Amino acid sequence: MLELALLFFVIAIIAGALGATGVAGLTMAIGKWLVVLFLVLAVLSLLL
């Protein structure tokens, strides 16, 4: 899941550099939520 988040961040950086701000914003938001989901699942797995 963390790999997907990094992939979305790279796509966002490339899209932002090319001027596609809508795509960059969307992929950055998806990447952010994937990181949050990863952290929640990591904490839950450590607690259980």
PyMOL commands that set and color helices and strands:
alter all, ss='L'
color gray80, all
select helices_A, chain A and resi 2-18+21-47
alter helices_A, ss='H'
color red, helices_A
deselect
rebuild
show_as cartoon
